[in-house]
Amino acid sequence: MFLVVAVLCSIVLWTHCLQYTDIQPQPDFDVEQFSGEWYRVGMAYESPLFIKYKDRLLISKGHLDATVNGSASLSMWTMTGPKKCTPSYYDYEKTDVPGLFTYFSERHKIEKDITVVETNYTDYGLVLKYKKMEKEYTQVALYSRTPVLRPELEDKFRTYALSLGFSAESIAIPTVIDPCPIPEPKNTTAAVK
């Protein structure tokens, strides 16, 4: 009996992993067009801790800048408490496939993949994050150019996440609040008196 259960679990895990192996980035992805201000307005993540606290998830705001070599830099600000914004910074390195990037996670000390699966550049972007640590983890995020999520985009996001095998309980739509302001670049030259 133990052997049968072990084989069935292995098959389920294997087929679940297969769902992510053939994810392709959007054809002809253009990082320049994808640059600019974005809000993370949806997230799917099969983590028990995420599922437990997903109702506390607040909207995040970010700015993506394309680099001259085709890579990208992302600055994200997330509300982590009353009137407190926590910044995160990511350098996404381009790969040979447009729309597929890698970055080194300082938190986990490993390289992760980021794939822009679908975008129309002006309204939304579906982004898949993949990492392999002790086991495989995958997240899907929905980004919007505005903090208010249109119902048809929420439906598109939920349908996509469910099609990848995410459970309905692992899908979260963050609370819309006044997101963190994106700071203006600081003038680093000292004033001469």
Secondary structure by P-SEA (a helix, b strand, c coil): caaaaaaaaaaaaaaaaaaacccccccccccccccccccccbbbbcccccccccccbbbbbbbbbbcccccbbbbbbbbccccbbbbbbbbbbbcccccbbbbbcccccbbbbbbccccccccbbbbbbbbbccbbbbbbbbbbccccccaaaaaaaaaaaaaaccccccccccccccccccccccccccccc
